[in-house]
Amino acid sequence: MEAVDVRGRFVWHRLATRDVAGAKKFYSRLVGWKTMPWPLDPAYTVCHADFGPVAGITSMPSDAPAEMASHWMQYIGTRDVDATAEAAVRAGGSVLKPPTDMPGAGRYAVLRDPQGATFAIINPENPRDEVMGMPTMGSFSWHELATTDNEAAFAFYSGLFGWDAIARMDMGPIGIYLTFGWKGQQRGGMYIKPADAPMPPNWLPYAFVPDADKAFAWATSNGAREMIKPMEVPGGSRIAAFMDPAGAAFAINSPAPSAVGAPKEKAPAKVKTAVAPKATPKPKAKAKPKAKAKPKAKAKPKAKARQAAKPAAKKQVARKAARKTARKVSRKPARRAPMKKAKKGARRKK
């Protein structure tokens, strides 16, 4: 069987938090994930979407600095973790955790890019095929890098994972937004973070939800702190971002209304109702042949038969009339003859 190509794909996501129990409840409600302990390590919580596992939740390492906030880590696929780590160092990056094997998960390492953003690389043991096109609900649909130099950052990651620059768009205050991907499939974007932004360069994951506005409203009313209010982005989809109750940055996005048949897009239903009145006369048009086949059409032969019978009836009437006339004619001379003879005889007597 051909091996699944994982190079450059965001194949896993992990949340390191200071409140595991709270995170499980929060993200289960927010994204719809089902959480359960990992059989190989019950302390590690696995988040499942309808199509399978997508992320993990762990407690913050005991040796982590007190000032380190809860955070999400992105794991990017590679078939050679050691070689990729070495290439990252040569390109100006650094290794935070050297290549290590994790039974049941694969070989991984934690790196930092030249601008200071942290990410992980992994050669997963049981990877799934990449789903092209629209993301599945509950999956991670976008990955965004806020950095100090997006062109330099793109050159670094492109050299490691073969990413393509799909588009560069001027976003005004934040400058050029560089969209990257692979084989035409968009995977995320990079932009230069504002100078006054408190956070260092970082990766921000986006989870795909049915309604970003509703999800944001729920999150902010349940302990999350607002980062980006719900807004529409090019293409019509909606996004929002916040800090979860434990301080980890997280983002959500939902599809454009036209992609899911939201109430705003009821044009198809209107088209059907508009066409329906035009279609109703069709039965009447079909009924016309039936009207032609009414008894009137059958009555024509009868009319012809009556017309054909009229001459015969006229002949019979004529014959009767002739007989009557003949009778009258034959009777009249018989009555008159004696009268004439009598008159003659009377005259002779005189």
C-alpha positions in Angstrom: 0.0 0.0 0.0 1.3 3.5 -0.9 2.3 5.6 2.1 0.2 8.6 2.9 1.9 11.9 2.0 2.1 14.0 5.2 4.8 16.5 4.2 3.7 20.0 5.0 0.3 19.0 6.4 -1.0 20.1 9.8 -1.6 16.6 11.0 -2.0 17.2 14.8 -2.7 19.9 17.4 -2.1 19.9 21.1 -3.2 22.2 23.9 -1.0 22.6 26.9 -3.1 24.1 29.6 -3.2 24.8 33.4 -6.9 23.7 33.5 -7.4 20.3 31.7 -10.9 19.7 33.2 -12.1 23.2 32.2 -10.5 22.9 28.7 -12.3 19.6 28.1 -15.7 21.2 28.9 -15.0 24.4 27.0 -13.9 22.9 23.7 -16.4 20.1 23.8 -19.2 22.7 23.9 -17.4 25.2 21.6 -16.4 22.9 18.7 -18.5 19.8 19.4 -15.5 17.5 20.1 -15.9 14.4 22.2 -13.1 14.0 24.7 -11.7 10.7 26.1 -8.4 9.5 27.7 -5.7 8.1 25.4 -5.5 4.4 26.0 -1.7 4.5 26.0 -1.6 7.4 28.5 -4.8 8.2 30.5 -3.3 11.6 31.4 -3.5 12.6 27.8 -7.0 13.6 26.5 -7.8 13.0 22.9 -10.4 15.2 21.2 -12.6 13.5 18.6 -14.6 15.0 15.7 -17.2 12.9 13.9 -14.6 11.7 11.4 -11.9 10.8 14.0 -9.3 12.3 16.5 -8.0 15.8 15.7 -6.3 17.1 18.9 -4.9 16.4 22.3 -5.1 18.2 25.6 -2.4 17.9 28.3 -1.5 19.7 31.5 1.3 22.3 31.4 4.7 20.6 32.0 5.8 20.9 35.6 9.1 22.5 34.6 7.4 25.2 32.5 8.0 28.8 33.6 5.3 30.4 35.6 4.8 33.1 33.1 4.2 30.7 30.2 0.5 30.9 29.2 -1.6 28.0 28.1 -1.1 27.5 24.3 -1.8 25.4 21.3 1.0 23.7 19.4 0.8 22.9 15.6 2.4 19.6 14.4 3.5 19.7 10.8 4.1 16.4 9.0 7.4 15.2 7.6 8.7 11.7 6.8 12.1 12.5 8.2 12.0 14.3 11.5 15.7 14.3 12.1 16.6 15.6 8.6 13.9 18.3 8.9 15.2 19.5 12.3 18.7 19.7 10.9 17.4 21.7 7.9 15.6 24.1 10.2 18.7 24.8 12.1 20.7 25.5 8.9 17.9 27.9 7.8 18.2 29.9 11.0 15.7 28.1 13.3 16.4 26.3 16.5 15.5 23.0 18.2 13.6 23.2 21.5 13.0 19.5 21.9 15.2 17.1 19.8 13.7 14.3 17.7 11.9 11.8 20.1 9.8 8.7 19.6 6.4 8.5 21.2 5.0 5.0 21.1 1.5 5.0 19.4 2.0 8.5 18.0 5.3 8.7 16.0 8.6 10.5 16.0 8.4 14.3 16.7 10.5 17.3 17.6 9.7 20.9 18.7 11.3 23.8 16.8 11.4 27.5 16.7 11.5 29.5 13.4 14.0 32.4 12.8 11.4 35.0 13.8 10.5 33.2 17.1 7.3 31.3 16.5 7.2 27.8 18.0 5.9 24.7 16.1 6.4 20.9 16.1 7.2 18.4 13.4 6.0 14.8 13.4 6.2 11.6 11.4 2.8 10.1 12.5 2.3 6.4 12.8 -1.2 6.2 11.4 -1.9 9.2 9.2 -5.1 9.8 7.4 -5.5 10.9 3.8 -5.9 14.7 3.4 -9.4 15.9 2.7 -9.4 18.4 -0.1 -12.0 21.1 -0.6 -14.3 22.4 2.1 -13.2 21.4 5.7 -15.2 19.0 7.8 -17.0 20.4 10.8 -14.8 20.0 13.9 -11.6 19.9 11.9 -8.8 22.5 11.8 -9.5 24.6 8.7 -6.8 27.3 8.8 -3.4 28.1 10.4 -2.2 31.7 10.7 1.3 32.9 11.5 1.7 36.4 13.1 5.4 37.2 12.6 7.8 40.1 12.2 8.7 39.2 8.6 6.2 37.2 6.6 8.3 36.9 3.5 11.3 35.6 5.4 9.1 33.2 7.4 7.5 31.9 4.2 10.9 31.2 2.7 11.9 29.3 5.9 8.7 27.1 5.9 8.6 26.6 2.2 12.2 25.3 2.3 11.2 22.7 4.9 7.8 21.7 3.6 7.5 22.7 0.0 4.6 25.2 0.6 3.5 27.4 -2.3 2.6 31.1 -2.1 -0.9 31.0 -3.4 -1.8 34.7 -3.0 -0.6 38.0 -1.6 -3.3 40.5 -0.6 -3.0 44.0 0.8 -4.9 44.0 4.1 -4.4 47.7 4.9 -3.2 48.1 8.5 -1.6 44.7 8.7 0.0 45.0 5.3 0.4 42.1 2.9 -1.4 38.9 3.9 0.4 35.9 2.3 -1.7 32.8 1.7 0.2 29.6 1.4 -0.7 26.0 0.5 0.2 23.0 -1.5 -1.1 21.8 -4.9 -3.6 24.6 -4.9 -5.1 23.7 -1.5 -4.9 26.6 0.9 -3.6 25.8 4.3 -3.1 29.2 6.0 -1.7 32.7 5.9 1.1 34.8 7.2 1.1 38.5 8.1 3.3 41.0 10.0 1.9 41.5 13.5 1.4 45.0 14.8 4.4 46.4 16.6 2.3 47.0 19.7 0.9 43.5 19.9 1.9 42.0 23.3 2.3 38.4 22.0 5.5 37.2 20.3 5.4 35.6 16.9 3.0 32.7 17.1 0.8 30.3 15.2 -3.0 30.5 15.6 -5.2 27.5 14.8 -8.8 27.9 13.4 -11.4 25.3 14.1 -14.3 24.8 11.6 -17.7 25.4 13.3 -21.3 25.8 11.9 -21.7 29.5 13.1 -18.7 31.6 14.2 -20.9 34.4 15.5 -22.9 32.1 17.9 -19.7 30.2 18.9 -18.0 33.5 19.7 -20.9 34.7 21.7 -21.0 31.5 23.7 -17.2 31.5 24.3 -17.0 35.1 25.5 -20.0 34.5 27.9 -18.2 31.5 29.3 -14.8 32.9 30.3 -13.1 33.6 27.0 -11.5 37.0 26.3 -12.2 38.7 23.0 -9.3 39.1 20.5 -11.1 39.5 17.1 -14.9 40.1 16.9 -16.8 38.0 14.3 -16.1 39.4 10.9 -16.4 38.4 7.3 -13.3 37.7 5.3 -12.7 37.5 1.5 -14.8 34.6 0.2 -17.7 35.2 2.5 -16.7 33.0 5.5 -16.9 34.3 9.1 -14.0 34.3 11.6 -13.5 35.2 15.3 -10.7 34.8 17.8 -10.3 34.8 21.6 -8.3 33.7 24.5 -9.8 30.6 26.2 -10.6 30.8 29.9 -7.0 29.5 30.7 -5.3 32.0 28.4 -4.7 30.0 25.2 -5.3 31.8 21.9 -7.8 30.1 19.6 -9.8 31.0 16.5 -12.9 29.7 14.8 -14.4 30.1 11.3 -17.6 29.1 9.6 -18.5 28.7 6.0 -20.1 31.4 3.8 -23.9 31.2 3.9 -24.0 30.0 0.3 -21.9 27.0 1.1 -24.3 25.5 3.6 -27.7 26.8 2.5 -28.1 29.3 5.4 -31.3 31.2 5.7 -29.7 34.1 3.9 -29.5 32.0 0.8 -33.1 31.0 0.1 -33.0 31.9 -3.6 -33.4 28.3 -4.8 -36.7 28.0 -2.9 -37.9 31.3 -4.3 -37.0 30.2 -7.8 -39.1 27.1 -7.4 -42.1 29.0 -6.2 -41.7 31.5 -9.1 -41.6 28.7 -11.6 -44.5 26.8 -10.2 -47.3 29.1 -11.5 -45.9 28.8 -15.0 -46.0 25.1 -14.8 -49.6 24.8 -13.6 -51.1 25.5 -17.1 -49.5 22.4 -18.4 -52.3 20.1 -17.3 -54.8 22.3 -19.2 -52.7 22.0 -22.3 -52.8 18.3 -21.9 -56.6 18.3 -21.5 -57.1 19.8 -25.0 -56.8 16.4 -26.7 -59.4 15.1 -24.3 -61.8 17.8 -25.4 -61.3 16.8 -29.0 -62.1 13.2 -28.1 -65.5 14.2 -26.6 -68.8 12.6 -27.9 -69.2 15.5 -30.3 -66.5 14.0 -32.5 -68.3 10.7 -32.5 -71.6 12.4 -33.2 -70.4 13.4 -36.7 -70.9 9.9 -38.2 -74.5 10.0 -36.7 -75.1 13.3 -38.3 -73.9 11.9 -41.6 -76.1 8.9 -41.1 -79.1 11.1 -40.5 -78.2 13.2 -43.5 -77.9 10.0 -45.6 -81.2 8.7 -44.2 -83.0 12.0 -45.1 -83.2 11.2 -48.9 -84.8 7.8 -48.1 -87.3 9.4 -45.8 -88.1 12.0 -48.4 -88.6 9.3 -51.0 -91.0 7.5 -48.8 -93.0 10.8 -48.1 -93.0 11.5 -51.8 -94.3 8.0 -52.6 -97.1 8.4 -50.0 -98.0 11.8 -51.4 -98.0 10.3 -54.9 -100.3 7.5 -53.8 -102.7 9.9 -52.2 -102.7 12.1 -55.3 -103.3 9.1 -57.5 -106.2 8.0 -55.3 -107.7 11.5 -55.4 -107.3 11.7 -59.1 -108.8 8.2 -59.6 -111.8 9.0 -57.4 -112.7 12.4 -58.8 -113.5 11.2 -62.4 -115.7 8.4 -61.0 -117.8 10.9 -59.0 -118.1 13.5 -61.7 -118.9 11.1 -64.6 -122.4 10.2 -63.4 -123.2 13.8 -62.7 -122.3 14.8 -66.2 -124.3 11.9 -67.7 -127.3 12.8 -65.6 -127.2 16.4 -66.7 -127.0 15.2 -70.3 -130.0 12.9 -69.8 -132.0 15.7 -68.2 -131.4 17.9 -71.0 -132.6 15.2 -73.4 -135.8 14.8 -71.5 -136.5 18.4 -71.9 
